[in-house]
Amino acid sequence: MPSKADEIRAYALERYVLPWRRSGGKRLSIRSGDVVRGMGLRNATPNVCSALASRKFQHEAGIVLLDRAGPHQSTTTTFHYESGTATPGAAPRRGKGPEFFQGRLKPRVDRTAPDRDRVWRSADLFLVSCVSVKRPGAATARELYVSAWFVKARACIEALDCRWYILSAKHGLLDPGGDH
């Protein structure tokens, strides 16, 4: 059974994108309120806005979101698309692109934050929290904990070639090379 978002994307594709493609237009604009009214939805404006802004919709329709005008999630929010830079059937990109930050949402850039690499490299000691996922049997402390998070944290710290210890709730401070 298709989700509400799938239904919204399918409606927008049939009602707006396909006729626009047949007309040969350069840019497409879809107002969220028109979709809400056209589908007879109630209290669904945020869902419509999310569906129209989604990479999945862009992928399915072969369009790219240029910008969104108006309030973030309103019936007056208008989405502006362009054809030609996305290919229908091509894999959608992952992550949030610039179109996500249009309107009221802006990327947060903290210009006062210290350079993370410099801070990491200047640290004298790292403490890594223990995790509940453990290897059965005896192992060194660094090999005892096997969760994906711990393995990644260990790899980052060992790549920096810094001193580190494991902070265990049960055993206190553990030397990673020590037996446990």
FENLINRA-V429219 format. One record per residue. N is the residue number from 1. RES is the residue in one letter. PSI is psi in whole degrees, -180 to 180 (NA if undefined). OMEGA is omega as a letter, one per 30 degrees, with the letter a starting at -180 (none if undefined). NEAR is the number of other C-alpha atoms within 8 Angstrom. Layout:
n=N res=RES psi=PSI omega=OMEGA near=NEAR
n=N res=RES psi=PSI omega=OMEGA near=NEAR
This chain:
n=1 res=M psi=128 omega=a near=2
n=2 res=P psi=147 omega=l near=6
n=3 res=S psi=170 omega=l near=6
n=4 res=K psi=-39 omega=l near=7
n=5 res=A psi=-40 omega=l near=10
n=6 res=D psi=-42 omega=l near=9
n=7 res=E psi=-41 omega=l near=9
n=8 res=I psi=-45 omega=l near=11
n=9 res=R psi=-42 omega=l near=11
n=10 res=A psi=-42 omega=l near=8
n=11 res=Y psi=-48 omega=a near=11
n=12 res=A psi=-38 omega=l near=11
n=13 res=L psi=-49 omega=a near=10
n=14 res=E psi=-45 omega=a near=9
n=15 res=R psi=-32 omega=a near=8
n=16 res=Y psi=-51 omega=a near=10
n=17 res=V psi=-50 omega=a near=11
n=18 res=L psi=-46 omega=l near=9
n=19 res=P psi=-37 omega=l near=9
n=20 res=W psi=-42 omega=l near=10
n=21 res=R psi=-43 omega=a near=8
n=22 res=R psi=-31 omega=a near=6
n=23 res=S psi=-15 omega=l near=6
n=24 res=G psi=21 omega=a near=6
n=25 res=G psi=158 omega=l near=7
n=26 res=K psi=-47 omega=a near=6
n=27 res=R psi=149 omega=a near=8
n=28 res=L psi=135 omega=l near=10
n=29 res=S psi=133 omega=l near=8
n=30 res=I psi=124 omega=l near=10
n=31 res=R psi=131 omega=a near=11
n=32 res=S psi=-36 omega=l near=16
n=33 res=G psi=-34 omega=l near=11
n=34 res=D psi=-37 omega=l near=9
n=35 res=V psi=-44 omega=l near=13
n=36 res=V psi=-50 omega=a near=14
n=37 res=R psi=-42 omega=a near=8
n=38 res=G psi=-34 omega=l near=7
n=39 res=M psi=-7 omega=a near=7
n=40 res=G psi=35 omega=a near=6
n=41 res=L psi=155 omega=l near=8
n=42 res=R psi=136 omega=l near=6
n=43 res=N psi=39 omega=a near=5
n=44 res=A psi=11 omega=a near=8
n=45 res=T psi=-44 omega=l near=13
n=46 res=P psi=-38 omega=l near=9
n=47 res=N psi=-42 omega=l near=9
n=48 res=V psi=-45 omega=l near=13
n=49 res=C psi=-43 omega=l near=12
n=50 res=S psi=-44 omega=a near=8
n=51 res=A psi=-42 omega=a near=12
n=52 res=L psi=-26 omega=l near=11
n=53 res=A psi=-8 omega=a near=11
n=54 res=S psi=149 omega=l near=8
n=55 res=R psi=-31 omega=l near=8
n=56 res=K psi=-43 omega=l near=7
n=57 res=F psi=-44 omega=l near=11
n=58 res=Q psi=-42 omega=l near=14
n=59 res=H psi=-49 omega=a near=15
n=60 res=E psi=-37 omega=a near=8
n=61 res=A psi=-13 omega=a near=9
n=62 res=G psi=37 omega=a near=13
n=63 res=I psi=167 omega=l near=14
n=64 res=V psi=132 omega=l near=10
n=65 res=L psi=120 omega=l near=12
n=66 res=L psi=-47 omega=l near=9
n=67 res=D psi=172 omega=l near=10
n=68 res=R psi=134 omega=a near=12
n=69 res=A psi=148 omega=l near=10
n=70 res=G psi=-172 omega=l near=9
n=71 res=P psi=160 omega=a near=9
n=72 res=H psi=-50 omega=l near=8
n=73 res=Q psi=88 omega=a near=8
n=74 res=S psi=162 omega=l near=12
n=75 res=T psi=-15 omega=l near=10
n=76 res=T psi=-1 omega=l near=9
n=77 res=T psi=127 omega=a near=15
n=78 res=T psi=131 omega=a near=11
n=79 res=F psi=131 omega=a near=15
n=80 res=H psi=126 omega=a near=13
n=81 res=Y psi=164 omega=l near=12
n=82 res=E psi=148 omega=l near=12
n=83 res=S psi=165 omega=l near=10
n=84 res=G psi=-26 omega=a near=7
n=85 res=T psi=-10 omega=l near=8
n=86 res=A psi=140 omega=a near=11
n=87 res=T psi=126 omega=l near=9
n=88 res=P psi=133 omega=a near=9
n=89 res=G psi=-13 omega=l near=7
n=90 res=A psi=152 omega=a near=7
n=91 res=A psi=134 omega=l near=5
n=92 res=P psi=149 omega=l near=8
n=93 res=R psi=155 omega=l near=5
n=94 res=R psi=159 omega=l near=4
n=95 res=G psi=178 omega=a near=4
n=96 res=K psi=122 omega=l near=6
n=97 res=G psi=-176 omega=a near=6
n=98 res=P psi=-28 omega=a near=6
n=99 res=E psi=-25 omega=l near=10
n=100 res=F psi=-30 omega=a near=8
n=101 res=F psi=7 omega=l near=10
n=102 res=Q psi=160 omega=l near=11
n=103 res=G psi=-135 omega=a near=11
n=104 res=R psi=-24 omega=a near=7
n=105 res=L psi=129 omega=l near=8
n=106 res=K psi=146 omega=l near=7
n=107 res=P psi=140 omega=l near=5
n=108 res=R psi=121 omega=l near=4
n=109 res=V psi=116 omega=l near=4
n=110 res=D psi=101 omega=a near=5
n=111 res=R psi=-13 omega=a near=4
n=112 res=T psi=-8 omega=a near=4
n=113 res=A psi=138 omega=l near=5
n=114 res=P psi=157 omega=l near=6
n=115 res=D psi=117 omega=a near=6
n=116 res=R psi=-43 omega=a near=6
n=117 res=D psi=-41 omega=a near=6
n=118 res=R psi=-42 omega=l near=8
n=119 res=V psi=-44 omega=a near=9
n=120 res=W psi=-43 omega=a near=7
n=121 res=R psi=-23 omega=a near=7
n=122 res=S psi=-4 omega=a near=6
n=123 res=A psi=139 omega=l near=8
n=124 res=D psi=-30 omega=a near=6
n=125 res=L psi=141 omega=l near=8
n=126 res=F psi=139 omega=l near=10
n=127 res=L psi=128 omega=l near=8
n=128 res=V psi=130 omega=a near=11
n=129 res=S psi=144 omega=l near=7
n=130 res=C psi=168 omega=l near=10
n=131 res=V psi=166 omega=a near=8
n=132 res=S psi=-19 omega=a near=6
n=133 res=V psi=113 omega=a near=7
n=134 res=K psi=153 omega=l near=9
n=135 res=R psi=139 omega=l near=9
n=136 res=P psi=146 omega=l near=5
n=137 res=G psi=-176 omega=a near=4
n=138 res=A psi=141 omega=l near=7
n=139 res=A psi=163 omega=l near=10
n=140 res=T psi=159 omega=a near=11
n=141 res=A psi=-38 omega=a near=14
n=142 res=R psi=-26 omega=a near=10
n=143 res=E psi=-9 omega=a near=9
n=144 res=L psi=-43 omega=a near=12
n=145 res=Y psi=128 omega=a near=14
n=146 res=V psi=13 omega=l near=10
n=147 res=S psi=156 omega=a near=10
n=148 res=A psi=-41 omega=a near=6
n=149 res=W psi=-47 omega=a near=6
n=150 res=F psi=-41 omega=a near=12
n=151 res=V psi=-41 omega=l near=10
n=152 res=K psi=-45 omega=l near=8
n=153 res=A psi=-44 omega=l near=9
n=154 res=R psi=-43 omega=a near=10
n=155 res=A psi=-41 omega=l near=8
n=156 res=C psi=-47 omega=a near=8
n=157 res=I psi=-42 omega=l near=11
n=158 res=E psi=-30 omega=l near=8
n=159 res=A psi=-30 omega=l near=6
n=160 res=L psi=-11 omega=a near=7
n=161 res=D psi=50 omega=a near=6
n=162 res=C psi=162 omega=l near=10
n=163 res=R psi=138 omega=l near=7
n=164 res=W psi=157 omega=l near=11
n=165 res=Y psi=160 omega=l near=12
n=166 res=I psi=130 omega=l near=14
n=167 res=L psi=104 omega=a near=12
n=168 res=S psi=135 omega=l near=10
n=169 res=A psi=-32 omega=a near=6
n=170 res=K psi=-39 omega=a near=4
n=171 res=H psi=0 omega=a near=7
n=172 res=G psi=-141 omega=a near=7
n=173 res=L psi=122 omega=a near=8
n=174 res=L psi=134 omega=l near=11
n=175 res=D psi=127 omega=a near=9
n=176 res=P psi=-28 omega=a near=11
n=177 res=G psi=-10 omega=a near=7
n=178 res=G psi=150 omega=l near=8
n=179 res=D psi=148 omega=l near=7
n=180 res=H psi=NA omega=none near=7
